[in-house]
Each structure stands twice: as C-alpha cells, then as structure tokens.
C-alpha cells in the first residue's frame, strides 16, 4: 500500500470518529433539555392543579348564615329536644352544640326520631339540619320525613326529603305550610324529624346540628326614626321647591316636581316582617325563656 494512501485513510477514520462523538454529545444534550423541560412542565401543571383545588375548596365553604339579615331569630331555646336512642357521648347535648364536629348518633332500630317540644305555639319560618356525608358515609340520612302538630301523638307529615351525599346545612322546605301572614310558616307546638333511610343501607344515623328560626316580629312593631326623619326633610324640601316654582309660575315645572315626589315616596324602603332593620329594646319585648 502506498504510504500516502495509508495516511489519508487514517485521517478519514479519525474524522469519522470525531464526528460520531460530536453527534453523541448533541443527542445527550437534547435528552437533558427534554428532561428539564418535562420536569418544568410537570411542576407547573402540579402547581396549577393545587391552586385549582384550593380555589374549589374555598368556593365549597358556605358563608355563615346571619338570621338577623333576613329578619329571623332562633327559637331553639324555646324547645326541649329528645331522641329515640343515642350512643353515650353522642346525644342531644352534642347535637345542640354549635360545633359541627360533634353529633347525635342513634343506637337502635330504624326509624330514628328527633323530637322538638316547644313551650308554646310557634310559627317556624326555617328549619335547618347539618349533615356531612364525607365524614359520616353510611351514617348519613338519605330519606327524612318531617311531621308536626300539637303533641307527640297528634302530628301529621308535611314534607319528605330524599338526599344524595349532603354536606353542610340543609334547609327543610316550609314554604306553603299555611301558617303566618303569608302562609309560609309552620304553626305548631311539636316537630318530629324522622330518619327513614341512610346511605349504603346504614343502620344508625348521624345529625351534626339543628337550628329552628321564626320571624323577628319586633321589626314590624317598631317605629323607624330614620324613615320619619327622611320624610320630614323631604316635606321641607318639597315646600321650598313648591314656593320657588309658584314664584316662577311655571305649570310644567310643578307637574314635573309632583311626579318626582311620588316616585321618591314609592321607592322609599318600607320595613315588613322578615326584612330586618331596627328593633325595639329587649326590655319592651315579651318575656322569653333563654
């Protein structure tokens, strides 16, 4: 073999070997970039998913219920509560506690009964139960019947609820019960909550809270000094405006002013039972057991 040809062949082999090494380095760099990009994408997706879950949790939280804002007052203090059965440490005391981590647990055959005895005739406007399927599962009621009347032996059913994995405060439908000035209150001395069925055919039941509300009728009987003051100011302004209009002797302005007065009075806030607002002092109300 010619020495020149041997040298050229060696140089070509060396060039091919160097090119192969460079290609391997490029492939390794591409893999590293891909891994880094993949990890970054996964991290970003993970953070976005966590933020979405946090926002969902915040949205699921119910805002606190303020009965005064809708003209209601709680009347649970006017009643005594009894249950058909209970497990020690999970009775009426735990049911009536404001802490929803405590609950009434029945300890007997179905149906389970929660009885509410009032000391006088009441007009119930809202009845709420706290249930939590996430914590109670098969202990959670799935079918509840509400009966009411004058006593334990004189009740009639007025509504039945079928629930599916409830969580939070559940409002018992009372609208149209026939009592009160508008027929949307439940007038009775006695209420019974009957748990007919539980989720997953559970035997015993859990109820974590109960609240009973009536209309705060003190709003209806109270004078509203703010409204009286506004009327007095409007009357004074009305007289001044009329005097000015009459001096100008402009009939069109008089008609326009009268229309404005009628519109303003028509849109003035009028308080009625259930609207909330000013209330009379406690010492002027009827005595209540607290």
PEBELGI-V557472 format. One record per residue. N is the residue number from 1. RES is the residue in one small letter. OMEGA is omega in degrees with one decimal (none if undefined). D_FIRST is the distance of its C-alpha to the first C-alpha in Angstrom with 2 decimals. Layout:
BEGIN
n=<N	N>
res=<RES	RES>
omega=<OMEGA	OMEGA>
d_first=<D_FIRST	D_FIRST>
END
This chain:
BEGIN
n=<1	2	3	4	5	6	7	8	9	10	11	12	13	14	15	16	17	18	19	20	21	22	23	24	25	26	27	28	29	30	31	32	33	34	35	36	37	38	39	40	41	42	43	44	45	46	47	48	49	50	51	52	53	54	55	56	57	58	59	60	61	62	63	64	65	66	67	68	69	70	71	72	73	74	75	76	77	78	79	80	81	82	83	84	85	86	87	88	89	90	91	92	93	94	95	96	97	98	99	100	101	102	103	104	105	106	107	108	109	110	111	112	113	114	115	116	117	118	119	120	121	122	123	124	125	126	127	128	129	130	131	132	133	134	135	136	137	138	139	140	141	142	143	144	145	146	147	148	149	150	151	152	153	154	155	156	157	158	159	160	161	162	163	164	165	166	167	168	169	170	171	172	173	174	175	176	177	178	179	180	181	182	183	184	185	186	187	188	189	190	191	192	193	194	195	196	197	198	199	200	201	202	203	204	205	206	207	208	209	210	211	212	213	214	215	216	217	218	219	220	221	222	223	224	225	226	227	228	229	230	231	232	233	234	235	236	237	238	239	240	241	242	243	244	245	246	247	248	249	250	251	252	253	254	255	256	257	258	259	260	261	262	263	264	265	266	267	268	269	270	271	272	273	274	275	276	277	278	279	280	281	282	283	284	285	286	287	288	289	290>
res=<x	x	x	x	x	x	x	x	x	x	x	x	x	x	x	x	x	x	x	x	x	x	x	x	x	x	x	x	x	x	x	x	x	x	x	x	x	x	x	x	x	x	x	x	x	x	x	x	x	x	x	x	x	x	x	x	x	x	x	x	x	x	x	x	x	x	x	x	x	x	x	x	x	x	x	x	x	x	x	x	x	x	x	x	x	x	x	x	x	x	x	x	x	x	x	x	x	x	x	x	x	x	x	x	x	x	x	x	x	x	x	x	x	x	x	x	x	x	x	x	x	x	x	x	x	x	x	x	x	x	x	x	x	x	x	x	x	x	x	x	x	x	x	x	x	x	x	x	x	x	x	x	x	x	x	x	x	x	x	x	x	x	x	x	x	x	x	x	x	x	x	x	x	x	x	x	x	x	x	x	x	x	x	x	x	x	x	x	x	x	x	x	x	x	x	x	x	x	x	x	x	x	x	x	x	x	x	x	x	x	x	x	x	x	x	x	x	x	x	x	x	x	x	x	x	x	x	x	x	x	x	x	x	x	x	x	x	x	x	x	x	x	x	x	x	x	x	x	x	x	x	x	x	x	x	x	x	x	x	x	x	x	x	x	x	x	x	x	x	x	x	x	x	x	x	x	x	x	x	x	x	x	x	x	x	x	x	x	x	x>
omega=<-179.9	179.4	-179.7	179.0	178.4	179.6	179.6	179.5	178.3	179.6	178.9	178.4	179.8	179.4	178.5	-179.7	179.2	-180.0	177.8	177.7	179.3	179.2	177.9	178.9	179.2	179.7	179.1	179.0	179.4	178.9	179.2	179.4	179.4	179.2	-179.4	179.4	179.5	179.7	-179.9	179.6	179.8	-179.9	180.0	178.6	179.1	179.3	179.0	178.8	178.9	178.6	178.9	178.4	178.9	178.7	178.7	178.7	179.9	-179.1	-178.9	-178.7	179.6	175.7	180.0	-178.3	179.5	-176.6	-178.4	-177.8	178.3	175.3	179.7	173.2	-179.5	-179.6	177.8	-179.9	177.2	-174.0	168.9	-174.9	173.9	-179.8	-178.2	176.9	178.0	175.5	-179.7	-178.1	179.9	-176.4	-176.8	-179.8	179.6	178.0	-175.8	179.6	179.3	178.4	-176.7	173.3	173.8	-172.7	169.9	175.0	178.6	-179.4	-178.2	-178.1	174.4	-0.6	178.1	-173.0	172.5	-175.1	179.4	-178.5	177.9	-177.9	177.5	177.5	-177.8	175.2	-176.4	179.5	-179.6	177.2	-173.4	176.1	176.6	179.0	-176.9	-178.5	-177.5	-178.6	-170.5	178.3	-173.8	175.7	-174.9	178.3	174.3	176.9	-176.6	175.1	178.8	175.2	-178.5	179.3	-178.1	180.0	-177.5	-177.3	-179.3	179.6	174.9	177.7	178.0	174.6	176.0	-178.6	170.2	-171.5	178.6	178.8	-178.1	175.8	178.7	-178.4	179.9	178.7	175.2	-178.8	-179.5	-177.9	-179.7	-180.0	173.8	-178.7	178.2	-177.1	-178.0	178.4	-177.5	176.6	177.8	-178.5	-176.0	171.3	-171.3	176.7	177.7	174.5	-175.8	176.2	-176.2	-177.4	175.7	174.3	176.9	179.3	178.5	-177.3	-179.0	-172.9	174.8	167.4	-170.0	179.3	176.6	179.1	178.1	-176.7	173.3	177.0	175.0	-174.1	177.1	177.2	-177.3	-175.7	-175.7	171.1	179.7	-177.0	179.1	179.2	177.6	179.8	178.7	178.5	179.7	178.6	179.6	178.6	178.8	178.0	-179.9	179.5	179.7	-179.7	179.2	179.4	-179.8	-179.5	-179.4	177.8	178.8	178.3	-177.8	-173.9	-179.7	179.2	178.7	179.9	179.3	-179.9	179.0	178.2	178.5	178.4	179.6	179.4	-178.5	179.7	179.9	-178.3	178.4	-178.2	175.0	-177.7	178.0	178.8	-179.9	-179.1	-172.5	177.8	-178.8	179.7	178.0	-179.4	-178.0	-174.4	179.5	-178.7	174.6	179.2	177.9	175.4	-176.9	none>
d_first=<0.00	3.75	6.32	8.53	7.08	6.94	10.36	11.66	11.06	12.90	15.55	16.18	16.70	19.01	20.93	21.50	22.78	25.16	26.44	27.19	29.16	31.11	32.06	33.33	35.42	36.92	37.89	39.53	41.45	42.68	43.94	45.72	47.35	48.43	49.99	51.78	53.10	54.16	55.99	57.73	58.84	60.14	62.02	63.55	64.57	66.05	68.07	69.32	70.34	72.23	74.03	75.02	76.41	78.37	79.85	80.81	82.54	84.49	85.57	86.74	89.12	92.60	94.54	97.64	100.76	103.63	106.84	108.87	106.63	107.77	111.37	111.12	112.21	111.34	114.24	112.64	115.03	117.93	116.72	116.24	113.22	113.18	110.56	110.87	108.72	106.30	104.01	105.16	103.61	102.85	106.25	108.24	107.69	103.91	104.28	106.46	104.23	102.32	99.15	97.33	95.38	98.63	99.98	102.59	101.37	103.65	104.30	106.02	106.00	105.40	106.71	106.59	109.23	109.52	113.11	114.23	117.99	119.38	122.65	123.81	122.97	119.78	117.93	114.25	111.94	108.58	107.42	103.90	101.94	98.73	96.25	92.64	90.56	87.45	89.27	91.84	90.02	92.31	95.24	95.15	97.95	96.96	100.50	103.43	107.01	109.46	113.20	116.08	119.85	122.88	121.99	119.79	121.82	122.21	118.79	117.10	113.36	112.33	108.52	105.60	102.04	98.84	95.96	92.22	90.44	92.70	91.84	94.32	97.89	99.13	102.13	104.69	105.91	109.58	110.06	112.83	114.49	117.82	118.99	119.39	120.43	117.51	117.18	113.83	115.08	115.69	119.26	119.82	120.83	118.15	114.48	112.41	108.62	107.69	104.12	103.85	100.14	97.06	93.38	91.62	95.10	95.64	98.94	99.93	99.52	98.69	100.34	99.33	101.95	104.91	106.69	109.87	110.89	113.98	114.90	115.91	119.26	120.20	118.21	120.69	123.81	122.63	123.53	120.70	121.80	118.68	119.45	123.09	122.04	119.69	122.51	124.89	122.44	121.80	125.55	126.08	123.27	124.70	128.14	126.77	124.65	127.63	129.86	127.32	126.89	130.65	131.08	128.59	130.35	127.18	127.52	123.85	122.85	125.39	123.95	120.40	121.44	123.23	120.18	118.00	120.49	120.50	116.70	116.46	119.00	117.35	114.02	115.59	114.28	116.86	116.40	117.07	116.55	112.85	111.84	111.84	113.32	116.17	118.05	121.44	121.76	121.56	125.20	126.39	124.55	125.88	125.47	122.37	121.25	118.07>
END
